[in-house]
Amino acid sequence: MAYKLLEGIRILDLTLVYAGPMGTRLLADMGAEIIKIEAPQRPDMFTRMMSYPENNPTQEKVWDQGGYFHILNAGKKGVSLDLANEKGREIFKKLVAVSDAVMENFSPRVMEGWGLGYEELKKIKPDIIMVSMSGLGHYGPMRDTIMYMTGMENMSGLTYITGLPERPPLFSNYAYGDWMLGATGAFALLLALYNKKKTGKGQYIDVAGREAISCHIGEVIMDYTLNGRVKERNGNKDASMAPHGCYKCKGVDEWVNIAIQNEDEWNRFCEIMGNPSWTKKFSTVEERLKNQDELDRLIDEWTSQYDHHEVMERLQKASIPAGSVLSLKEVYLNPQFIARGIFEMIDHGENIGKRPVIKQMPARFSGMKSFTPKRAPRFAEDNEHVFCSLLGMSKEEVKTLEEQKVLGRTPKFPPGRPLRKDLIESQAGKGAGYFDPDYLAELRKVFGEDVGK
């Protein structure tokens, strides 16, 4: 469910890939009007060409089939406009004049190079809000450093503390840095809108992904500033709790996490296991912390007799913190998630059909009527609505601009991103994850028989 908390707010979305589109999708979930702008020569192709339905893209308009694009851009309008073209920039300025905010995640030099920096936009609309999201920020000696998700995580301190002792550091491997950057950018815009309501003034906001990540490992940074301790990689172990980790269960690649924080919980845990004789060796937290590897091995022997849900239920009944480690399939089919409406059933139309899509604003607001976001836009789908209805251009003008390639109906494939069915087939069962042949049937049991139709 989404809520129209930001109804009446119009945001020009120049963002690409994960971080920026995730932030603007979050704002779309709160009812803002998001106009996603893509250049015909440089569309948001990375997400438009990832994760096709049933791993089987069609040749016709393949750029409208990518699953990542549909998740990150649901609820938005979509137009094509080349800002590298002078006429395109003039049209963009007209859009700025009737909008509340601009959000972008280009490298720091791009908007200024086009003559579309904040100082210029402010001349068009004095109360405009502009949010720039980049890896290391638009100010400082490293502002022009080329930076993606992995670089932001590495330079934030997160990668250094992630992994096993005496093993190399690990990436999050799921674009954690991008999600943090996008969410921080959206939150910053909300604060600017609130300030604008009080003062009538807009402002420029510079958000660095590296800083957004570092703020979320604040206790590690404070431990150094207060105590001089540098946290090292320690797997799932905790400095004060033992047992603390993920333990093998009966099923194939099934795990449960257990965290024991005091003696009462430890004693209840021992009772559930039947008070085996080895537990006497670990009667104090000091003994458990000192011998964690042996303790974890013995607990593994017990948990491996049961499936991960059974272990969780038995421990939860005794008020012991424990949770099943869920695969992505189990997440989608989880009764608690379903009951709370975390997934929206959105009809994406041709070649995709209806699919459950996870919302980006996972909150429920009392007294507010919810709505289901519209599907992500087809490429340039809203050109006429935005340029004709909003800016007052004629259809003939739009057609002329398309002929001049200022606008466009068909995106140009950038080098290195062709349709690769051979790559899709080679990834099956490898790092991209296994393919569940029954997944549509499983989804239909929960979300209805029209999933994928």
Backbone hydrogen bonds, N-H to C=O, Kabsch-Sander energy under -0.5 kcal/mol:
donor,donor_aa,acceptor,acceptor_aa,energy
2,A,371,F,-2.3
3,Y,29,D,-2.1
4,K,369,K,-0.7
5,L,3,Y,-1.4
6,L,30,M,-3.9
7,E,4,K,-0.9
9,I,6,L,-2.2
10,R,8,G,-0.5
11,I,33,E,-3.0
12,L,101,A,-2.8
13,D,11,I,-0.6
13,D,35,I,-2.8
14,L,12,L,-0.7
14,L,103,M,-2.9
20,G,16,L,-0.7
22,M,18,Y,-2.7
23,G,19,A,-1.7
24,T,20,G,-2.4
25,R,21,P,-2.2
26,L,22,M,-1.9
27,L,23,G,-1.4
28,A,24,T,-2.0
29,D,25,R,-2.2
30,M,27,L,-0.8
31,G,28,A,-1.9
32,A,27,L,-2.0
33,E,9,I,-3.1
34,I,32,A,-0.8
35,I,11,I,-2.6
35,I,33,E,-0.6
36,K,34,I,-0.8
36,K,77,K,-3.2
37,I,13,D,-2.9
37,I,35,I,-0.5
38,E,36,K,-0.5
38,E,79,V,-2.2
39,A,42,R,-0.9
42,R,39,A,-0.7
45,M,43,P,-2.4
48,R,44,D,-1.5
49,M,45,M,-1.5
50,M,47,T,-1.1
55,N,52,Y,-2.2
56,N,53,P,-2.0
61,K,59,Q,-0.5
62,V,59,Q,-0.8
64,D,61,K,-1.9
65,Q,62,V,-1.8
66,G,48,R,-1.1
67,G,50,M,-0.9
67,G,51,S,-2.2
68,Y,50,M,-1.2
69,F,47,T,-1.5
70,H,66,G,-1.5
71,I,67,G,-2.0
72,L,68,Y,-2.5
73,N,69,F,-1.5
74,A,70,H,-0.5
74,A,71,I,-0.5
75,G,374,K,-2.6
76,K,73,N,-1.4
77,K,34,I,-3.2
79,V,36,K,-2.8
81,L,38,E,-2.1
82,D,406,V,-2.4
83,L,81,L,-0.9
85,N,82,D,-1.2
89,R,85,N,-2.2
90,E,86,E,-1.9
91,I,87,K,-2.0
92,F,88,G,-2.2
93,K,89,R,-2.2
94,K,90,E,-1.4
95,L,91,I,-1.7
96,V,92,F,-2.3
97,A,93,K,-1.7
98,V,94,K,-0.5
98,V,95,L,-1.1
99,S,96,V,-1.7
100,D,10,R,-2.6
101,A,10,R,-1.4
102,V,129,I,-2.4
103,M,12,L,-2.7
104,E,131,V,-2.5
110,V,107,S,-2.0
112,E,108,P,-0.5
113,G,109,R,-1.9
114,W,110,V,-1.6
115,G,112,E,-1.3
116,L,111,M,-3.1
121,L,117,G,-2.3
122,K,118,Y,-2.6
123,K,119,E,-0.8
123,K,120,E,-0.5
124,I,120,E,-0.9
125,K,121,L,-2.5
128,I,125,K,-2.2
129,I,100,D,-1.5
130,M,203,Q,-2.1
131,V,102,V,-2.9
132,S,130,M,-0.5
132,S,205,I,-3.0
133,M,104,E,-2.6
133,M,131,V,-0.5
134,S,207,V,-2.2
143,R,140,G,-1.5
145,T,142,M,-1.9
152,M,148,Y,-2.3
153,E,149,M,-2.3
154,N,150,T,-2.6
155,M,151,G,-2.5
156,S,152,M,-0.7
156,S,153,E,-0.6
157,G,153,E,-0.7
157,G,154,N,-0.7
158,L,153,E,-0.8
159,T,153,E,-1.3
161,I,157,G,-1.0
161,I,158,L,-0.6
162,T,159,T,-1.2
163,G,161,I,-0.5
167,R,164,L,-1.6
170,L,159,T,-0.8
170,L,162,T,-2.0
179,W,175,A,-1.9
180,M,176,Y,-2.3
181,L,177,G,-2.3
182,G,178,D,-2.7
183,A,179,W,-2.5
184,T,180,M,-2.2
185,G,181,L,-2.4
186,A,182,G,-2.1
187,F,183,A,-2.4
188,A,184,T,-2.5
189,L,185,G,-1.9
190,L,186,A,-1.9
191,L,187,F,-1.9
192,A,188,A,-2.1
193,L,189,L,-2.6
194,Y,190,L,-2.1
195,N,191,L,-2.4
196,K,192,A,-2.4
197,K,193,L,-1.9
198,K,194,Y,-1.5
199,T,195,N,-2.8
200,G,196,K,-2.7
202,G,126,P,-0.6
205,I,130,M,-3.0
207,V,132,S,-3.0
207,V,205,I,-0.6
209,G,134,S,-2.9
210,R,135,G,-2.5
212,A,208,A,-2.1
213,I,209,G,-2.1
214,S,210,R,-2.3
215,C,211,E,-2.1
216,H,213,I,-1.6
217,I,214,S,-1.6
218,G,215,C,-0.7
220,V,217,I,-0.9
221,I,217,I,-1.6
222,M,218,G,-2.8
223,D,219,E,-1.5
224,Y,220,V,-1.1
225,T,221,I,-2.2
226,L,222,M,-2.5
227,N,223,D,-2.0
228,G,224,Y,-1.8
229,R,223,D,-1.3
231,K,229,R,-0.6
234,N,161,I,-0.5
235,G,163,G,-2.8
237,K,234,N,-2.0
238,D,241,M,-0.7
242,A,260,I,-0.8
245,G,258,I,-1.9
247,Y,256,V,-3.1
249,C,254,E,-2.7
250,K,303,T,-0.5
250,K,306,Y,-3.2
253,D,251,G,-0.5
254,E,251,G,-1.2
255,W,325,V,-0.5
256,V,247,Y,-1.8
257,N,323,G,-2.9
258,I,245,G,-2.3
259,A,321,P,-1.9
260,I,243,P,-2.5
261,Q,259,A,-0.6
266,W,262,N,-2.0
267,N,263,E,-2.7
268,R,264,D,-2.1
269,F,265,E,-2.4
270,C,266,W,-2.4
271,E,267,N,-1.9
272,I,268,R,-2.0
273,M,269,F,-1.9
274,G,271,E,-1.1
275,N,270,C,-3.6
279,T,276,P,-1.6
280,K,277,S,-1.4
281,K,278,W,-1.3
282,F,279,T,-1.5
283,S,280,K,-1.0
288,R,284,T,-2.1
289,L,285,V,-2.8
290,K,286,E,-2.0
291,N,287,E,-1.4
292,Q,289,L,-0.8
295,L,291,N,-2.3
296,D,292,Q,-3.1
297,R,293,D,-1.9
298,L,294,E,-2.0
299,I,295,L,-2.2
300,D,296,D,-2.4
301,E,297,R,-1.4
302,W,298,L,-1.1
303,T,299,I,-3.0
304,S,300,D,-2.2
305,Q,302,W,-1.6
306,Y,303,T,-2.0
311,V,307,D,-2.0
312,M,308,H,-1.7
313,E,309,H,-2.6
314,R,310,E,-2.4
315,L,311,V,-2.3
316,Q,312,M,-2.9
317,K,313,E,-1.9
318,A,314,R,-0.6
318,A,315,L,-0.7
319,S,316,Q,-2.0
320,I,315,L,-2.3
323,G,257,N,-1.8
325,V,255,W,-2.4
326,L,324,S,-0.8
331,V,327,S,-2.1
332,Y,328,L,-2.0
333,L,329,K,-1.4
334,N,331,V,-1.2
338,I,334,N,-2.4
339,A,335,P,-2.7
340,R,336,Q,-1.6
341,G,338,I,-1.4
342,I,337,F,-1.7
344,E,357,V,-3.1
346,I,344,E,-0.9
346,I,355,R,-2.3
348,H,346,I,-0.8
348,H,353,G,-2.3
352,I,349,G,-1.7
353,G,349,G,-3.2
354,K,450,D,-0.6
355,R,346,I,-2.2
357,V,344,E,-3.3
357,V,355,R,-0.5
359,K,342,I,-2.2
363,A,361,M,-2.2
366,S,364,R,-0.5
368,M,365,F,-1.2
371,F,2,A,-2.4
381,E,378,R,-2.1
382,D,78,G,-3.1
383,N,380,A,-1.4
386,V,382,D,-2.7
387,F,383,N,-2.9
388,C,383,N,-0.5
388,C,384,E,-2.0
389,S,384,E,-1.3
389,S,385,H,-0.6
390,L,385,H,-1.3
391,L,386,V,-1.2
392,G,388,C,-1.2
393,M,387,F,-2.4
398,V,394,S,-2.0
399,K,395,K,-2.4
400,T,396,E,-2.4
401,L,397,E,-2.4
402,E,398,V,-1.8
403,E,399,K,-2.1
404,Q,400,T,-1.8
405,K,402,E,-1.2
406,V,401,L,-2.4
407,L,401,L,-1.5
412,K,40,P,-3.2
417,R,414,P,-1.6
420,R,418,P,-0.6
421,K,419,L,-0.6
424,I,420,R,-1.9
425,E,421,K,-2.4
426,S,422,D,-2.0
427,Q,423,L,-1.5
428,A,424,I,-0.8
428,A,425,E,-0.6
429,G,433,G,-1.4
430,K,427,Q,-2.6
432,A,427,Q,-0.5
433,G,430,K,-2.3
436,D,434,Y,-0.6
439,Y,436,D,-1.7
442,E,438,D,-2.4
443,L,439,Y,-2.8
444,R,440,L,-2.4
445,K,441,A,-1.3
446,V,442,E,-0.8
446,V,443,L,-0.7
447,F,443,L,-3.4
448,G,444,R,-1.4
451,V,448,G,-1.4
452,G,354,K,-3.9
453,K,450,D,-2.2
